[in-house]
Amino acid sequence: MPFYCRASRAITPVMITLAHLSDVHLAPLPPVRPSELLNKRITGYLNWRLTREKTLDGDGLTRLVRHMRGQNPDITAVTGDLMNLALDAEINSAYNWLETVGDPDQVCVCPGNHDAYIAGQLDKAMDRWGSYVAGETLDENPFPFVRRVGNVAVISCNSAVATLPFMSSGKFDEHQAERLSRCLKLLGDGGFFRVVMIHHPPNQESAHPRLGLYGARDFRRVVAEQGAELILHGHTHKSTVFSVPGPTGDVPVVGVAAAGMAQTEHGGHDPARYNLFSIQRLGTSWQCTMREFGYQRLGSEIVLRLSVRLY
């Protein structure tokens, strides 16, 4: 859907709720043919058998999504890594899972590095997932795309690229940066609360050559020039809050723990969680509160772990 015109300032001030999930890594892994492992997938498959198979809990994910849907969010942002090896069967399983999260007009997805595990598979996933990975765009390029709900605009970026074995880095190139800049300018002029979603965290500290985001400086430069109200990411499998500079102050950057991570975690990862943001404009100011729900190290209940006002 083309996104050509500026948004109107005549927006009714209502409370919008936005849910954030990431790093689903759907389990169990479907049967894998030997021919499908004659590439980078062999390393991911071995990692699954040795580590991830013991930590990812499908039942825990089901209960987490059910709990999140009980909050009746207006829109849900999923910041990538729905799959593990980007197998054709996983692409279909991910679509079926997205249907349990909500209708396409209520769920917005940006891909992660596991969704682009080998060349060509992200294109297949985009075709299959359809409206879940689509919205208003500036031109024929699929990213960034925009979803508008009331006075909130969610801008979905893509950092997912196929990489060499043992690499999980992302890329945000100058062309996508230019399009993001235009989107943020249009939506800022229109008075929207702008939420940017991207799989890889855009902070310099995470820019490890093997894990980080190539183009993170360009991403931060765009935000510093045009502004945004909130940035959401995944990839780290940890609950984090930090900030990057904006034109009038710091912009909160929020990461969420992997939605598919069981409580018997490995590698310092947090148990499965999701975040819920309540957003409202009051006069000339924004009010945004974040609540984190999820599992604890002990016990089987999903609990409110954190409530913090961002604005």
N, C-alpha and C positions, 0 to 999 in steps of 0.2 A: 504494500500500500504506500503510495508516494507521500512524502512528508515535505510539502513545499511551503506552506503558509505559516505565518506566526500564529501562536495560540492567542486566544482572547484573554484579557484580564478579568472578564466578567465571569468569575468562577465562584460558585456557591461554597462558602467555608464549611466543609463537613469533615468529620473524622474518617480517615482512611487507614485501614490496617494492612500491613505488608508482612508476609511471612517469608523467611529465608532458610532454605535448605541447601546443602552442598555435599559433594563427594559421596554419592549413594553407593557406588560400587556394587551393583546388584548381585546378590548371591541366590542360589549356587551358580558356579560357572557351568555353562552348558557343555555337552560333550565336544571335545576338540579333536579334529582330524589331524593326523601327523603332518599332512601337507600344509596346514594352517600355522604350523610352528616353524616353518623354514624362513624365518625373518625375526624381527625384534620380539615377536610374541613369545619366543622360547624363554627369554629372560623374565617376562611378566608371568608366564605360566609357572615357572619354577618358584617365583616369589609368591604366587598364589598358594602353591602346594606347601611351601615351607612356612609361610607367615599368615597371609591374608585369609586363607581358608579357616584358620583357627580364630580369627578375630571378627569377621563379618557375620552379622546375625540378622537373617531375613525377618524373623518374627519380631525382633526389636524394632526394625524399620517399619514394619506394618503398624505396630502400636504407636510409634512416634508420629507417623502420618495421620493416623486416626485421631490422635490427641490434637495435632495441629489443625486438622479440618474442623474439629469441635470448636475452635476459636473463630470460625467463620471469617477468615481473612478475605479482603477484597481482591488481593492479588498475591501470588506466591512466586518468589524468585528462586530459581534453582541454578546455582553457579557451577554446574559442570560435574564431570566424572560420574556419569550415570553408569558407565560400563567399566570393564576391566581390561579386556584385550581387543575391544572393538570388533568382535566377531559378528557375522551377519545375524546369528541367532540372538546375540545380545542387543542388537539394534531393535529387533522386534520386541524383546522383553522390556527394553527401556520404554518403548512407546506404550506398551500395556501398563507399565507401572505409572507412567505419567497420567494415564486415564484415571488411576486411583487417587491421584493428587488433586485433580480438578479438570474442568473443561479448558480447552486451549485459550479461551479469552480470559481465563483467570490464572493461568500458569505461564510464566515467562522463563525461558531457558537460555543460558549461554553455555557453550561447550567447554569441556576441560581437556587436558592433554590425553587422558585415557580414552576419550571419545574420538581422538584423532591418532590413535596408537600407531597405525601404519597408513601410508599414503592411500588416499582414495576413500577410506572408510568414513571420514567426517562428511563427505559429500553424500554418501549413502544414508547416513544418519539424518542429515538435514532434510533429505527428500522424504524419509519415512516419518520423521517427527513433525513435519509440516508446520501447522500454525503455532505449535509450541515454540518454535524457533523463528518466528516471523512477527513483523509489525510494520509500523510506518518507517520508511527509509527516505534518504535524500535523493538516491539514484538507484541504479541497478545493483549496487553492492548490498549484500544481505546484512552487513554489520557496519556501524551500530544500527540497531532498529529500536523503535520507541513504542512503548505502551503507555497510554494515558488513562488514569482512573481518577475522576474528580480533579483535584488540584495537585495530584501526584503524577509525575512522569518517570517511568523506569526506562533507562537506556541500557540496552544489552550490547556489550562489546565481545569480541572474540580474540582470545590469546592462544587458542589451541592450534598447534601445528604438529605434524609428524616429526619425530626426532630420532636420533641414533639410539642404539641400546644403552641402557643405564642413564639416559637423559630424560628429564621430565620438565624441561624449561618451556616457556611460552614466548610468544612474539606479538608485539603491538607495533605495527609499522607506521611510518609517517603519513601514509594515505588514510589509514583508519583514524589517526590522530586528527587530521584535518577535518574529517567528517564529524568526529566527536565534537570538535570545537564548534562547528556550525550548529549542531544539535543543541549543545549547551547554551549557546548564544540565543537561539530562537526560543527555547523553553524558558530561559531566564528572563528574556524580555516579556514572555507571556505570563510570568508570575507563578510558575510551577515549582514545586518541591522536587528537585532533580536527584534521582537515585541512579547511580552508575553501577552496573554489575559486570564483573570480569572474574575469570577463574583464578588467575595468578595474582597474588598480592602486589600492589604497585609501590612498595617501599624499597628503598635502596638496600636496606639491611638484608632483605631476602633475595637480592639479585645474585645468588650463587650461580656460577656458570652452568652447573648441572641442573639446578632446580628453579632458578629465578625467572624473571620476566625481562626479555630483551625488548627495549623500548619503554622501560618504566619511566625514564626521565621525560620522554615525550608525553606520556600519560600525565605525569605530574605537572608538566609545563602547561598542558591544556587546562587542567583543573585550576592551576594558579592564575591563568589568564581569564578564563570564562566563568569559573565558579561551579560548584555543585553543592548539594546539601548533605549527601550521604554516598559512600562508596561501599559496596558489598563484594566479598570475595570468598573463595574456598582454598583448596589446594594444600594447606598446611595441616589439616585435620585437627586444628586447635581453635579454641575460642579466644579471640584476640580483639582488642580495641586500640587503635592508635590514630594518628591524623596526618594529613598532608596540607601544605599551605594552600589557601584560596585567596581570592583578591581582597576579601574583607575580613579574613580570619581563618582559623583552622577548619578543615573539612574532616569529619569523623570517617574512619575506615574500619569496617567491622568484618572480621572473619568468624566463621562458625565451624564447630566440630563436625567431623564426618557423620552424615546421617546413617551410614551403614556400619558404624563402628560399635562392636559389642562392648560390654563392660569389662570383659577380660582383655583389656587393651594391651598393645605391644608398642614399643618405641616411643613412649611418652605421649601418645595420642589420647585425646579426651573421649569419653563415651559419647554416644550419639545424642545430638541436641539440635534444636532449631531456635531461631530468633523471631520475635514478633514485634513489629514497630507500629506504634500508634502515632499518626501524623495529622496535625491540624494547624490551620493558620488562624491566629488570633490577632486581629488588627493588622499591624505591619510586620509582625514577628511570627516565626514558626515555633510550634511546640512538637517535639518528637521524643517519645519514650520508648526505650528498648527493654523487652523482657526476654530472658533466656530460659527455655524449658528443656529438660532432658533427663538423662539417667545420671545417677551418682555412681561412685565406685562400688558401693554396697547397696543392696536392695533392688527391687524390680520396678519401683514406681517411677513415673515421669513427674518431676517436680519443678516448681519455679525456682531457678537457681540464682537469678540476678534480675534486678530491676534498676535501670539507670536512665536519667533524663539526659538526652543529648542536646536538646535545645529547650 
